[in-house]
Amino acid sequence: MELPPLLRRAVDRALSGTALADLAAAAAELSGRYREERRDGRLHVGSDREALAYLAVRLPATYAAVRASFAAIAQARPDFAPRTALDIGAGPGTAVWAAADCWPDLADALLVEASPVFRACGEKLVAQAPLPHVTWRIADVAVDAIDCAPRDLVTLAYVLNELAPQARQPLLARLWQATADTLVIVEPGTPAGWQRILAARRQLIESGAHVIAPCPHAQACPLLPPDWCHFAQRVARSRVHRQAKGAEVPWEDEKFSYVAVARRPAPVAGARVIAPARKASGRVTLKLCCADGSAGNQLLSRRDGELFKRAWRSDWGSSLLPGLG
Ligand SMILES: C[S@@+](CC[C@H](N)C(=O)[O-])C[C@H]1O[C@@H](n2cnc3c(N)ncnc32)[C@H](O)[C@@H]1O
């Protein structure tokens, strides 16, 4: 997945003139903090240098994960056309770009962010595109009230892991109250990220939410550690991205876990492909999470006709309409 051209251009403009060695050093420090999930009382991005490193090496990946999650919601709920959005822990505004790309009717977004540096950086990006009307608010969402009328689309992307564990449940309760229609939570696709998504999923189901994606059911997750539910999105690396990471390969795979819940159920819940499809001539094996709450491998061959064709076209993360699983 590529960044939308206008975002790509705005990011390139923000990064132009930055000394590459400094960007690479800042990117390495930032990646280290994220990998360790360090919570030492300071925001990971508190300086211009860190914000630029984020734009170079993290924004393309978080954008891809958020956009892929939105695509799954749009597939499950083709009639969903949010006009208002609330993004918590907005960073440089990643989710509003992805939402505008997915849902052209989006008209107004409120972005809540703790870091003034990130806000300043995001404001510059947003000013360079005909995005929905955007309002930024500086707040600490662990303690501050979310003071707004419920919004159609509420997002919390790559934020739960930065909050103290005791702050997560109350925040999710406030976010659900602020959700008029759909709430999406995205986390890194690690076992720890999946556990946070599982806890959020349980809490929201208990609050009356309907699961829209990726799970085709609201029963307990059938996966057990060391397995975990996650997906991957291939991300194109720009030249500066490669240089900042000291990487040769022009792409990377961003692993992510997510859950989308809504006030109304999705019309049809299809089985979800939860691992890379294994395809050989005339046969495809899919690991599926199914509407009856089970998960397992399913082998299809040419003899399965239309089902086989659909299975062949699918891959990790796809939803297959009933008939499979
Ligand atoms: C990894 S970034 C994700 C940014 C963006 N959502 C994305 O997907 O690219 C996490 C964001 O959460 C923000 N954040 C962390 N703790 C916060 C808090 N207590 N209140 C508000 N924002 C917070 C950080 O400043 C940062 O912008």
The ligand as an ORCA input file, in Angstrom:
! r2SCAN-3c Opt
* xyz 0 1
  C       2.092      5.597     17.879
  S       1.333      7.140     17.824
  C      -0.040      6.822     16.760
  C      -0.443      8.035     16.027
  C      -1.548      7.802     15.005
  N      -2.772      7.367     15.660
  C      -1.122      6.819     13.972
  O      -1.735      5.732     13.894
  O      -0.181      7.091     13.221
  C       0.508      7.247     19.415
  C      -0.088      8.615     19.626
  O      -0.836      8.634     20.835
  C      -0.567      9.839     21.508
  N      -0.818      9.659     22.928
  C      -0.197      8.815     23.777
  N      -0.692      8.942     25.025
  C      -1.647      9.906     24.951
  C      -2.516     10.489     25.903
  N      -2.491     10.109     27.194
  N      -3.373     11.448     25.496
  C      -3.414     11.822     24.180
  N      -2.605     11.304     23.233
  C      -1.735     10.350     23.614
  C       0.911     10.076     21.212
  O       1.321     11.402     21.452
  C       0.969      9.703     19.746
  O       0.612     10.754     18.933
*
